[in-house]
Amino acid sequence: MPNRFDEPEEAADHFYDRLNLDVSYMPAMWGAFTVGHLLGIDLDRVCRLYGLSIADVNAIGALRDGNQLRATDLAQRLHLSNAVLSPRIAKLEKRGFLLRIRAPPTGGHLS
């Protein structure tokens, strides 16, 4: 087990040096990975707190700009089928996370 925080990084540098590979960008990549991992953990905690999935938050996030979208447009934006998105919309609407505005004759809009 390493005794210092930077020992794993030094061991990795030594390993890749022997292979003549430039890994000078690795600390920056590791930092970005660590931040992303911590954000993911925090997002998961917040999702559990509100009984949401990451996919629910992704759907809400797709509407964050305040523009009204038809459900079909939202499905396209999220790369989902209408059949997959419809129950999610119904769940989020029922729980008050989004508002469905029915606008005839083109169908409902989400905001």
PERA-V536547 format. One record per helix or strand of 3 or more residues. SS is the DSSP state (a for helix, b for strand). FROM is the first residue (numbers start at 1). TO is the last residue. If there is no record, write none. Layout:
ss=SS from=FROM to=TO
ss=SS from=FROM to=TO
This chain:
ss=a from=7 to=18
ss=a from=26 to=50
ss=a from=54 to=62
ss=a from=71 to=78
ss=a from=82 to=94
ss=b from=100 to=103
ss=b from=107 to=110
